[in-house]
Amino acid sequence: MRSAQQILAEANVIAVVGASRDPYKPSHTVPLQMLRHGWRIIPVNPFVDEVFGVPTVPTLADLPEPVDLVDIFRPAHDAVEVVRQAAAIKAPAVWLQSGIVSAEARRIAEEAGMDYVEDRCLAVERAVGQLTKLT
């Protein structure tokens, strides 16, 4: 299992499930910060056409390309199904944002051979590790 820092350092494309257009929600500010530091972000949200100017896809199954990481901004009971979908698309890693913990999601990820992080913030881990994709 890779550490949270390794997962971020090795990821280039991140699918963000539950990305929001509301500029006051972490599900908007966190992926926007990752985008500004050079990661490619694909927002996954069936209710809007775009988030921070990036076209959304309705589900992980609709992703136009493989992703390195699935970041989840959904309640724990929804995260279980999202982790199942991430396993179905063979995502190498899933990340449940701060405050989201699920033993069942962890079990599904581990059985699928995916790296798993829960109750941690992408943006905080990026800042702590001073990680960037900008050249």
C-alpha positions in Angstrom: 0.0 0.0 0.0 1.3 3.4 -1.0 1.2 6.3 1.5 -1.2 9.3 1.0 1.9 11.3 -0.1 3.0 8.6 -2.6 -0.5 8.4 -4.1 -0.6 12.1 -4.7 2.9 12.4 -5.9 2.3 9.6 -8.5 -1.2 10.8 -9.6 -1.7 13.0 -12.5 -5.4 12.7 -13.2 -7.9 12.8 -10.4 -11.7 12.1 -10.7 -13.5 14.1 -8.0 -16.9 12.5 -7.1 -19.3 15.1 -5.7 -17.4 18.1 -7.0 -19.5 21.2 -6.4 -19.9 24.6 -8.1 -20.5 26.2 -4.7 -17.3 28.2 -4.1 -17.9 27.9 -0.3 -17.8 24.1 -0.2 -14.6 22.1 0.3 -15.9 19.9 -2.6 -15.1 23.0 -4.8 -12.1 24.6 -3.1 -10.1 21.4 -2.6 -10.2 20.2 -6.3 -9.7 23.7 -7.5 -6.5 24.0 -5.4 -5.3 20.7 -6.9 -6.0 22.0 -10.4 -4.1 25.2 -9.6 -1.1 23.1 -8.5 -1.0 21.1 -11.8 -3.2 18.0 -11.4 -5.8 17.3 -14.0 -9.2 17.2 -12.4 -12.3 15.5 -13.9 -15.3 16.5 -11.8 -17.9 13.7 -11.4 -21.4 15.2 -10.8 -24.6 14.2 -12.6 -26.4 17.4 -11.8 -24.2 20.1 -13.4 -22.4 20.5 -16.8 -19.2 22.0 -15.5 -17.3 22.8 -12.3 -14.6 25.5 -12.3 -14.8 25.6 -16.1 -14.1 21.9 -16.4 -16.8 19.7 -18.1 -18.3 17.1 -15.7 -19.1 13.5 -16.3 -22.2 12.0 -14.6 -20.6 8.8 -13.2 -17.1 7.1 -13.0 -18.3 4.7 -15.7 -18.5 7.8 -18.0 -14.9 8.9 -17.6 -13.3 9.5 -21.0 -9.9 8.1 -19.9 -8.2 6.2 -17.0 -7.6 8.1 -13.8 -4.9 7.7 -11.2 -7.1 8.5 -8.2 -10.8 8.8 -7.3 -11.4 11.5 -4.7 -14.7 11.1 -2.9 -16.8 14.0 -1.5 -19.8 12.0 -0.6 -21.2 10.7 2.8 -19.8 7.4 4.0 -23.0 5.4 3.0 -22.6 6.7 -0.6 -18.9 6.3 -0.6 -19.3 2.5 -0.5 -21.0 2.5 -3.9 -18.5 5.0 -5.3 -15.6 2.7 -4.2 -17.4 -0.2 -6.0 -17.6 1.9 -9.2 -13.9 2.9 -8.8 -13.1 -0.9 -8.6 -15.1 -1.5 -11.7 -13.1 1.0 -13.7 -9.9 -0.4 -12.2 -8.9 2.9 -10.5 -5.6 2.3 -8.7 -6.5 4.4 -5.6 -9.5 5.9 -3.8 -9.5 8.7 -1.3 -12.3 9.6 1.1 -12.0 13.2 2.1 -11.8 14.5 5.7 -14.6 13.3 7.9 -15.5 10.3 5.7 -14.8 6.9 7.1 -16.1 3.5 6.0 -15.0 0.1 7.0 -17.0 -1.4 4.1 -15.5 1.0 1.5 -12.0 0.0 2.9 -12.8 -3.7 2.5 -14.0 -3.3 -1.1 -10.9 -1.2 -2.0 -8.6 -3.7 -0.4 -10.3 -6.7 -2.1 -9.9 -4.9 -5.4 -6.2 -4.2 -4.8 -6.7 -0.4 -4.7 -4.7 1.9 -2.4 -7.1 3.5 0.1 -7.0 6.7 2.1 -9.9 7.9 4.3 -10.6 10.9 6.6 -7.7 13.0 5.0 -7.8 16.1 2.8 -6.1 16.1 -0.6 -5.3 19.8 -0.3 -3.8 19.4 3.2 -1.7 16.4 2.2 -0.5 18.4 -0.9 0.5 21.3 1.2 2.2 19.2 3.9 4.2 17.4 1.3 4.8 20.6 -0.7 3.7 18.6 -3.8 3.0 20.3 -7.2 2.7 19.1 -10.8 3.6 22.5 -12.2 6.9 22.8 -14.1 
